[in-house]
Amino acid sequence: MKITFTGANSQIGKYIKGQYDTTSYDLFDEKTWPALLESDVLFLLLPKDKKTLDKTKKFVLSAMNSNIKHIIKIGSLGPWRLIHTQLNSFLLESRVPYTSFNIAPLMNNIFTEQYDSDNKIFYDYRNNAPAPYLDPACLAKAIEESMGKEIHFNKSYSCTGNTQYTTKEVVEILKEKNYDVQKTQNTTSSTIHSMKDDNNDFIMMKHIANRYKTEGWYPQISTDLPSVFNAHSRSLEQFIDEDSGIFGQKFANDNCL
């Protein structure tokens, strides 16, 4: 079975233990797709871009006439779930089995999306709403255990640890771990990813994101990882202590959904 992993040079890729084929690709450049379409099982990192939905659907149409028997992707429990819900329906109708591991957020993306170490600013796009920490080691374990297994076909898993952290708590932990945070600045996820509200999906995603403030909404803790994959999460503090050599790096491929 040919398993291809499109995230070897990313933070989550550093936790994958098995020996798989790896490849770099550009979703928006179809000339980079052949190595993916030759796979039996494909772990697919998807970028945050306003064209991601349409281009991924086109990739799925190509996958219908390829060797691919299983697509694994990282999904979302936050506003980007709007995109992934549509992709899941499209994949289901294509009859290319999928597994979606939904996160909110992968907490080491704090260091690629929220903490600006150069300017010592922490960007808060959740209005201090809590988020369920996810240990990337648990996510990697679940991804590897799901590969090519029918029991996980066409399923979405809510992937969290057992602790919620507010923005204020994350900032305090960073300071305790000797990361200099001099300012917390409110922003939006669309601003972080340089995306404008110029299509219907992003207009709706903005409404979803506003629920952090208007309704006090936030993703809940889930037991999917321990109950299905026997994967138990470290705390955020343990993660920072033990994996500083990984999370401190800023990988371009980490900007996934």
BELLIN-V991198 format. One line per field, one symbol per residue. ss: DSSP state (A for helix, B for strand, O for the rest). phi: phi as a letter, one per 30 degrees, with the letter a starting at -180 (. if undefined). psi: psi as a letter, one per 40 degrees, with the letter a starting at -180 (. if undefined). A space follows every 10 residues. Layout:
# BELLIN-V991198
ss: ???
phi: ???
psi: ???
This chain:
# BELLIN-V991198
ss: OOBBBOOOOO OAAAAOOOOO BBOOOOOOOA AAOAAAAOOO BBBBOOBOOO OAAAAAAAAA AAAOOOOOOB BBBBBBOOOO AAAAAAAAAA AAAAOOOBBB BBBOOOAAAA AAAABBOOOO BBBBOOOOOO BBOOOAAAAA AAAAAAOOOA AAOOBBBBBO OOOBBOAAAA AAAAAAOOOO OOBBBBOOAA AAOOOOOOOA AAAAAAAAAA AAAAOOOOOO OOOAAAAAAO OOOOOAAAAA AAOAAAAOOO OAAAOBO
phi: .cccccadcb ddddcdcdcb dbacabecbd dcdedddddd bbccdcddad cddddddddd ddddcbddca ccbccbcced dedddddddd ddddicebbc ccbacdddde dcccccddci cccccchidd bdebdddddd ededddeicd dcdhbccdcb dcbcbdeddd dddeddcicd ccacbdabdd dechccdcbd dddddddddd decdcidadc dbcedddcch ccdddddded dcbddcdddc cddddcd
psi: hhhhhffdgi dddeehdihi iiiiihdege eeddddeeid hhhhhhihie eddddddddd ddddfaeheh hhihaieade dddddddddd dddefhiihh hhigihdeed eeddhgddef hhhheefeii ihihhddddd dddddehehd dehfihhhhi aehhhidddd ddddddefhh hehhhiaidd ddefhigeid ddddddddde ddddefiiii iiedddddef hhiiiddddd ddfdeddeih hdeegi.
